[in-house]
Amino acid sequence: MPADIEGNASAYRLADLGYSIDLDHASHLLAGETRGRSRPARLEAQTFQIRNPPLFVSLGERPLALGSLRTTAALSAHLYDFGVCSMRLTIEARGVDWAGFVALGIAFDSSADVEAALEAEIAALAKRIAPAIERPSIAPVREDYVVFRLNLPFQRADDGGLGSAFSEDELVTLLLREKRALAPAARRELLANRFSYYDDDLVVLTWDNALVVEPRRDDTDVEFVLEFANAQLLEFRVYDAELDDELPALYDRIEERRRAAFTRRFRPLLARLQTRVADITEIVERADNAFKVTDDVYLARIYRAALELFREPAWRRGIDRKLGIFRDTYSMLNAESQAARTELLEVIVVLLIAAEILLGILR
């Protein structure tokens, strides 16, 4: 590792701003601060199908304090049509050695000021683009991710391993903020997701951090796919939490409606259930289908590994299971309503027959 290295650290904070965002309208509202739609630049990215690429917004620089260090950070955002805002704060690291980069990265990753700044900027941007947001409401769930980047060629060992550039212990310190030595098995498991396409690049993924070693400064495709994976994960977490909150409320509403009038007592609840299931199914499918991979290329492997690492399939299965409960409840209540109407019709028929008999007797 050279004594003077160049790189950066980017903190991402993602929030759901509403049901959806009209990106063209948002671009008009933000005027000169937008930089158009973002797409991966590599040739292999042609295998990606991005239904509605996110809108990139450049928000200038902000002062930032990391302990005793005073610096400036570049602020930008990506807006996704399925309602997500990904705010990014980036600090540059120049003329430091590896130990200095690790220390800077840890201070940046653990800074409460970074989190507070990102949260404030999300609220400010949401207010500015409110007319472009359908059903605006900032969800309480957040997704945070930090990417450390070195703009230099990776020096691989003869056996293809990490070599002398930096050891696994040093990666553990940077990516996991663990100062104590991990057991070899735990270290291998935590740092198992490593990828390289060229001989001079490296990507290491963990649950909430990543290291990107890439000598081509304008190549930010890895960061793009990692951010997209985080945006999709956020949507699944947001709607999973909403379903968790709604299930107990649903049971309470069912009991309330059982005490209502004999007919049509479930009609408002059935309409609400049908609308809610349709809404959540649509937005989850929109997020899930926003980024599709048609070939097993390098960036696709990183994207799929990130989704697996974030446990996205488990979140998706949880949503599907809870939506299944809503659908089963709808079917049960609908059947109960149909049975109630049938019983009412039978009572009416019996009463009509009895009335007819009574009238015949009176005549």
PyMOL commands that set and color helices and strands:
alter all, ss='L'
color gray80, all
select helices_A, chain A and resi 23-33+43-47+98-109+112-128+130-132+168-176+184-190+221-258+267-288+298-309+312-362
alter helices_A, ss='H'
color red, helices_A
select strands_A, chain A and resi 5-16+18-21+34-37+48-50+55-66+69-79+84-96+133-136+142-150+193-195+202-205+209-213+291-293
alter strands_A, ss='S'
color yellow, strands_A
deselect
rebuild
show_as cartoon
